[in-house]
């Protein structure tokens, strides 16, 4: 099927390839912009182009470009809910689109053409929107557009919210401060400059390394700076295209369009930088896990990039997955002992702020928000267990003088009899004096003095008591919270004395956490997931399991819950 300009068609496949084909030797670069309902990109990550060929979600990937052919792989089923449209565009490095004959856009499903669109442009434009995928009635449709921009890629990028700064003079290398001649017998004060490459004081056309306190013997030739046509590292021509609009050499490094041509290494330096960054990532992970994103070792990481003339943008991009993995690790370590101190919460918030300043984590915003909510809930439960108890009002319940009600929830009591488990529905009520279970049948009351311990196991609250009546298991809606309230009540009733009979400490030493994390490679031992990880006792601690490396494993929340269903 062939589409006319402005026509649309339903896309039944969950993953398609959008293929551009044309005649002649002109180069056409495809681009994709993932737009929110506002019609703008959410961040620069939503702009897929030849120097950023893959969206972080993996939903849009730029395929290899060959003479007369280019394409994009679009996985519609993997596009995030916040994306409303995927605009497919293209630009030419030289000339304009009337110089590109027989340009055809085809949407294909596994090599089978679904529909074509023959692009014609009577206007001399350097950038065009060929078409767009958009949501409709729970599915996806494709519309043929054919709209061009005479201002080139810059104009198209600005239209959809890509940050392109206004022209400004390129920054010049910091000059070496002039030092007045010293007086006889006086020492020459060292200039105050950050470590970096500066124009050599005694040699024009050379750069010399300043380590922060003194000049070293490291020198290298000075090449043109901020010139998209020349590599700053080696001085050889770049194998990248210039974009339309004002000269790219005058764009700052905050510009997503300038990123196309300045912040990436040339083809000769690419392999060297790739090998360097492999080592750098390993060093960055060691620093993160040991000290966090701060201190002298952290600062030295960025000095290493400057010494090898690798752009800070490259370091920030390499840091992003490490930053997310480090935050996941922090949360898993914090929850290893089932309590979150205020210091741990403050450290998490500080680390998030420091990592957001070092890398663009906007695409992981929802994940980081979820981790912080988990930390906040953990801190709240810790405070409840420590005695900061809620107060519940229930006028129809008779309470003693000065008796306070702390929890009142629907519950199912589970008792194991010789004939099998028996379940009774009712309400579990905990006050400052006793624990009650009220049901249609016979209820029970138990003074806190007769209760040994309270804990939660998945969806149940387990009460251990010195008497069989009143103890047992209760299935409730939020077992973790209910158990925390009852545990806090018990601790107050026992004057903050810990429940007796613990065979081993539940607290996990830091070195044990690190050994278990390293052994399980920081992922779930069951399914390999790296999200929402928890330390789990293979033999439950409540059943006498030891807090040791051999009896601990890393599980994700889903596998941990599934394990609970099997116990």
N, C-alpha and C positions, 0 to 999 in steps of 0.2 A: 504494500500500500504506500502511495506517495502523498505526503502532506503538502498543502499549499501554505503560504505565509499566513499566520494567524490561526491555522487549524489545529485541532488537538485530537489525541487518541488515547484510549485506555491502555495502560501498561500492566499486563496480567502477570508478568514474571516478577519474582522477588529480587533477582539480580540480573542486570543487563550490561552490555557494553555499548558505549556510544562511540562510533567510529567516524573519523573525518578522512575523506579521500579527495584528492585533487590531482590535476595534471600540472606539469612544469616543475621547475627546480626551486620555486619559492618555498620558504619555511613558514608553516603555520603552527603556532604554539597554542594548544588547548588549555583552558582554565576552567575551574569550577568554583562557585561561591555558594556556600550553604547559608541560607538566609532565614532569619526568624520572622515572626509575623509582622514585625516592624518594617520588613523589606531591607534590613541591613544585616551584615554579619554580626555575630555575637562577639567575636574576637578575631585577631589575625589568623588564628588556626583554621578558621572557616574559609580561608582563601587557598585553594589548591592550585599550584602552578609548577613550572619546571624545576624550581629550586626548593620547593616544598611539595613533593609529588604525592604525599599520602596524608589524608586527614587523620588526626589522632584516633578517631573511632574506627578507622579502617573502612568506613562506608564508601569513600570515594578515593580512587587510586589512579594516578596518571600512568598510563601504559607507555611502553617504549615507542619513541618517535622514529620513523623511518622516512626516507624520501617519498613524498606523495601520500603519506598515511600517518595518522596519529589517533589516539583514542583514550578513553577514560572507562574504568570499570566502576559501575555504580551499584552498590548493594542496597537496594531500597529498603529491605527488611531490617537493616542495621542502622539506618539513619535515626538519630536521636529525636525524641518527641519534640524538643524545642526547635527543630528545624522544620520550616513550613514549605520552603522551595529550594531547589538546587538549580542554580542558573549555570548553563553551559555556555562559555564564551571562548573567544580566541583572539589572537593578535598576530601581526606580521612584523618581522624585524625591519624589513626594508620595503619600500613601496606602499601599496594599499591593496585592499581586497579586490578591486577590479582587475588587478594584475594576477589574481589566482583563478585560473580557469577551471570549470567543471567541478566546483566544490560541492560535495554531497555529504550530508550528515545522515547516518543510519543508526537506528536503535536495534540492537541484535540480542537474541537470547540463545546462547550457546552456538553462535555461528549462524543461526537462522534469523534473517532480516524480518523485523516486525513492521517497520515503516521507514521511509526515506524522506528527506527534505533537501531539495536542491536550492542552495543558497546563491542568491544573485544580489550584487551590490553596485548600483549605478553610481554611488557616491564614493569619493576618495576617502575612505576611513581606514584607520590602522587597527581598530579593535571593534569586535562585534559580539553581540549576544545571539548565538545560533538558536537556542531554545531553552526550555526549562521543564524540569519535573516538578509537579506540584501535587499536594494532597487533595483528594476529593472523595467524600463518602467512604472514608476508611481505607481507600486505596490510593494509587498513584496514576497520574496522567502526564502526558508529554505535550507541550505546545511549541509549535514552530514560531520563532520570533523574528529573527533577521533584522535587528536594530543595531546601528553602528555608532561609533564615537570618533569624530575627527580629531579629538584631543588624545587619541590613542589609549594605551593601557592605563595611563594615569587618570584620564577622565572616567573610564569605565570603573576603575577601582574606587574612586571617590564617590561615584553614584551609589555604590552598595556599602559604603561605610568603612572602606579600608583607609587607615590613617596615613595620609600623605602630607608631610609637613611642607610649609611654604619654603621657597628658596632662601638660603642664607649662606654666607661665606663659609667655606670649609674651615674647620678649626686647624690652626697651625700648631706644630709641635711646640711643647713648652720650651721656652728659651732658658738657657742656663743663667741663673742670676749672676750679675757682675759682682765680683769680689774685689774690694779695694786692696791695694798693695798693703801687706802687713807691715807693722812697725818692727823694728829690729827686735828679735827674740820672741815675737808674738806668733801664735799658731793661727793658720788660716781656717776660718770657720767653714764647715762643710755646707753646701747649699741644701735647703730643705725641699726635697722633691720625693714623690712617690717612686718606687721601683719601676723602671721602664726604659725604653729606647729613646735616647735624645740625640740631637745633633752633637757629634763629637766636638769637644771644645777646641781641639788642635788640628782637626782634619775636616775640611769641607767635603761634602758629598758622602760622608760616613756617619753611621749611627753607632753610638757606644752605649753599653748597658750600665745603668746606674742602679745599684742594689739597695738604695735607700739611705746609705751612709757614705758610699765611696764609688768611684768609677772602677769598673773591672776591666780586664783585658779583652772582653768580648766585643767584637765590632762586626758590622755588616754594612753592605752598600745601602745608601738611601735611595728608595724608589719613589715615584710619584704617589702621593697619598690621596685617598678618596676619589680615585679615578676608576670608573667602572671598566675601562678598557685595559687596565694594567694591574697585575697582581702586586699587592704591597709587599708580599713576602719575598718573591723571587724576581719581580720586574718583567716577567714574560706576559704576553697578551692573554687576556682572559678568553675562554671559549664560551662566552655568554652573550646575549643580545642586549642591545640598548632598548630602553622603553621610550615611549613618546613623551611629549611635554617638555618641560624645562630640563636642562642638562642634569642627569642623575648625580653628577659629582657634587651637586650642591644640596643634596638631600641628607637629612640627619639620620642616624642609625635607628631612630624610632619609626621611620617610615617603612611600611611593609613593602612598598614598591622598591625602595632602595635596597631592601634585603635581597631582591632578586639578583643583584649584580655586584654588591660590595661585600656583604658579610659572609660569602661563601668562598672557599679556596678555589684557585684556578685548577684546571685539569692536571697540571704537573704536580701541584702541591696536595691534591686531594688524597692520594694514597698515604703520604707522610702524615697529614693531619688526621686521617682515619686511624692510623696505628697509634699516634700520640693520644688521641681521645680515648682509645681502648684502655690504655694505661691510666689516663687521667680519671676515668670513671671509677676504676678500682680504687685509686687513692681517695677520691671523693667519698666513696662508700665507707672506707675505713675511718675517715675523719668524721663523717656523720654519725656512725655508730659509736665512736669513742668519745667525741667532744660535742657533737651537734654542729650546726652551721654558725660557728663563732670561734673566736680565738685566733692565735697565731697560725696554727696549721691550716685553718680554713682560709685565712688571708693569703697564705702561701700558694694555695691551689690556683688562685686567680693571677698571682705573680708568674706562675709557671706558664699560663696561657699567654701572658704578655711577652714573656721571654721568647716563646716559640712563635710569636706573632700570629696567634690564633684569636679570632674575634671573640669578644665577650658573649656575643649572641650565640655562637657555637657552644660555648660552655653552658649557657643558660638552657639551651635545648637539650644538651646531654644530661643536665642535672634534673630535668623535670621528672622522668620516671624514678630516679633515685630518691627524689624528695617525697614522692607519693609512697614509695616502698618504706622509707624511713618513718613516715607518720604512721603507717599501718603497724610497723614494728613497735613504735613507741606505745601505741594503744594496747597491743597484745601484751607487751611487757608490763604495762601499768595494771592490767586486769589479772595478771598471773596469780595474785594473792586475793583476788575478789574484793579489793578495796582501793579507792582512789583518794589520795591525799590532796589537799589544796595545792601543795607544792608541785605534784604531778600534773594537775590541771593547768597551773600557771606556766609550767615548763612547756606543756603542749601548745598553749596559746602563743607563747613567745617563739617557739620553734616555727609554728605556722607563719607568723609575721615575718620572721627572718627568711624563711624559704620563699615566701611570696615576693620578697624584695630581691631575691637572687634568681628566681625563675618564674616564668609565666605559668601559673597554676589555675588559670581561669577555667580551662576545660575540665578540671577535676574539682570544680567548686562544690558540686553536689556530694561527691565522695568525702571531701574534707569536712563539709557541714555535717554529714552523717557521723563521721568519726568524733567530731566535737560534741554532738548530741549524745553519743554513747558515753563519752567522758563525763559530761554533765550529769547524766543519769547515774553513772557509777559513783560520782562524788555525792549525789543526793542520797543514794542507798547507803553509802559509807556513813554519812551523817546520821541517818535514821538508825543504823546499827549501833552508833555511838550514843544514842539516847535522845536525839533531836526528833521526837515523835510527833506525828499528826494527832489532831483531836477530832473525833467524830461525834456528831450530835444525833441521838436517837431517843426522842422523848418517851416512846412506848416501852423502852427497856428499863427495868428497875435496876438501879445501881446503888451501891452503898454510899455512905457519906465520904466525900473526897475521892470517890472512885472515878477514874477517867477512862473514857472509851477511846481506843486507838485504832481498831480495825473492825469492820463489819462487812463481810463479803459472802456471796453465794459460794457454797462449797459442796463437794461430794466426798463423804467419808468412805474410805476403802479399808475394809477389814478382811483379813485372810483367815477363813475358817476351814475346818476339816473338809467341808463340802465344797470349798472353793471360795473365791473372793466375793464379798458382799458389799454392795454400794448403796449408800443412803444419802439422799439429797437433803440439804439444809443450809444453815448459815454458820460460818465460823466467826466468833466474836472474841476479840482480845481486849481486855481492860488492864488497868494498872494492878488489879488484884488477882484475876484469874482468867483462864481460857475456857470458853464455852463453845459447845456445838449444839445448836438447836435444830431439831428435825421433826417431821410429823410423827415419828416413832419416839423411842426413848432418846433423850439428849444426854449430855454429859457436862460436867464442870470439873476443872482441874486447877488447883492453886499453883502458882509459879514455883513454889518450894518443891513441888513434886515433879517438875519438868527438868530434864537433864540438858537437852539441847534442842535447837530449832534450826532447820536447814531447808533449802529447796533443792529438788531434783527435777529439773525440766519443768513439767507443768504441775508438780505436786509439792505441798509443804509437808515435811516429815517432822513429826513431834516424837522425841524420845523422852519417855517418862519412867518414873520408878514404879508406876502402876499401869496395868494393861488398859484400864478404863480411862479414856480421854486421850491417850496417845494414839499413834498411828499415822496414816497418810491421808491428806486432804487435797483433792484436786480443785484448784481455784484458777481464776482467769489470769492473774499476774502473780505467779507463784514467787518470783524473785522479790517483788516489792512486799508482798504479804509476809514472806519469811523474814525480810529485813526488819519490818515493823515488830513482828513477834520476837525476833532476836534482840532488838533494842529494848523492848519491854522486859524481856527476861534478864538482860544485863543490869537494868536498873533495879529490878526486884532482887537480884542477887548482889546488889551494891557493886556493880561493875566487875564481878568475879567471873572469869571465863568458865564456860561449861566444862565439867570434869570428864575424864574418860577419853580424851583425845590421844590417840596412839602415836600421832606424828604431827608436826607443825604444818599447817596449810600454806604458810608463807614460803615462797620459792626464792632461794638465794639468787642473786644476780648472775653469778657464774653458771649456775644450773640453767637459768633461762637462756643464756648465750649458747651453751652447749647444745641444748635441745633445738634452738632456732637454727644453729649451724647444721646440725645433723639432718633436720627436716627441710633444709634449704629455704627456710622462710615461707613455706607454703603448706597447705593442708596435706597431711599424710595419706588421706583417703582419695581425694579428687584432684589435688594439685592447685586448688584455688588460692589466690593470694589476697583475698579480701575478707574482712571481718574475721580475723583469725583469733583463736583462743588457745590457751594452754589447757590441756585436758589430762587428768589422771587416767591411765589405762585401767587400773583397778581403782574404782572410786575411793577418794580419800575417806568418805563417810563409812566405807566398808573395810577400812584398815589399810588401804593402799599407801605406799610410801611416797614422799615427795623427793623423788630421785630422778636422775636422767633416764634410767631404764623404764621407769613407770610414768613418764611424761611424754606427751606427743603434741604436735600442733594440729588442730582441726579448725575448719571453718565452722561458722555457726550452724549451717545446714547439716553438715555431717555430725556435729556434736549433738544436735537434736535427734537426728536419726539413730545415733548410738544409744541415746537415752530411751528411745522406743524399744530397743532390743534388750535392754538390761532388765 
